[in-house]
Amino acid sequence: MKMMHWNSVIPAASWVLAAGLLLLAGCEQKPKGPQPTVINGVEVDLAKFQQAFLNAAPEVQTSVSRVHLAVRYGQYAQAEAMARKIVHLPGLTEAQQAVAQEVHRQLQELVRRTPTRPPP
């Protein structure tokens, strides 16, 4: 019968242990969902903004989508103006009001930090 030596078992066991620890370390931090978009050093949480208005009236959802599109195409001043209108809409829930105000402030900061382009 062949005997197994500890000096050959220990290195194999340490590799298995190390691999297991690496797997566990990689699984600990999972993303919490969509992260804010960073534009010109400003975090703009458009995903949270759209999520807050999923159950809103269709015309409000359209306005929220227009804000998102304006940001996507670099029309930050227009996006800020549209977000300001959404903040003042009647009938918003407290959560919608809070998110709308937060995104409006973020867009104001984005407009302030974005250099204006001279007309062509």
N, C-alpha and C positions, 0 to 999 in steps of 0.2 A: 504494500500500500504506500502510495506516495504522500509525503507530508507537505503541507503548504507552509511556507515560511512567512512570518509576520512582515518581514521587510518587503515582500512583494504585494501583500494585501493592503498595507497602510497607504502607499501612494495611490492605489486605485480608489480606495475609500475617500481619500482627500479630494480627488478629482470629482467624484460623485457629489460630495458635500459642497464643494465650491460651485459646481454647476447648479445645484439646488438653491444655494443662496443667491446666485445671480438671477435665477428665475423669479424667486420671491421678491427681490429688490426691484425688478422690472415691473412687477404686478401691483406694487403698492400705490403708485400715483396714477390714477385714471383721470382723464379730462372730465371736467364737470359739465361739459356742453360747449356750445359755441362760445368762443372767446371774443372779446371786443376787437374791432379792427383798429389798427394804429395807423393814422394818417398825419403826416407832418409832426409826429411826436405827440399827437392827441389820440387818446382812446375814445372811439365812438362805438357804443354798444347797440348797433343796429339790429342784431339778432334778438336781443332782449326787447327792443322796441317793437319789432314785428310780433314777437311772441305775446306781448302784453295785449295786443289788439286783435288776436286771432278770432275772438268771439264778438268783436265790435260790429257795428252796422257797416254794410258794404261801402258806403261813401267814406267812412272813416278809414277802412282798410285800404281804399284807393289812395287816400291822402298819405297814409303811412308808406305805401309802396312808392309813391312819387318822391317822398323824402329819400328813400333808399336809392332810387334811380338817380336822383340829383347828386347824391354823394358819390355814387359809382362813376358818374361822368364828370366829376370834379366841379360841379356847380354848387359849391358849399354855401354861398350866400342865399341861393334859392332854397336849398335844403333847410337852412336855418329859418328862413321866413315861413316856410310851410310847417315846420315843427312848432314855431311860435303860434300859428293858427290852431294847431292840434291841441296845444296846451290849454287854450282858451275855449275849447269846445264844451258845450254843456253836456251833462250826462255821463262824463267819464267816471270810472270807479276810482277809488283812492290809489289803487295800484297803478292803473293806467296814467293817472295824473302824475304820480311820482316818477314813473319811467319817462313820460313825455317831458317833464321838466328836466330830468337828468340828461336826456339826449339833447334837448334844446341847449342846455348849458355847454355840453360837449361841442355842439356845432358852433356856438358862439365863439368858443375858444379856438376851434379849427379855422373859422373865418378870420379871427384876429391873427393867427399864426401863419396864414397862407398869404404869400406875397401876391399882390394884384398884378395882373398882366396888362400891359398897355394895349389899347385897341389896335387891330391890324391896319 
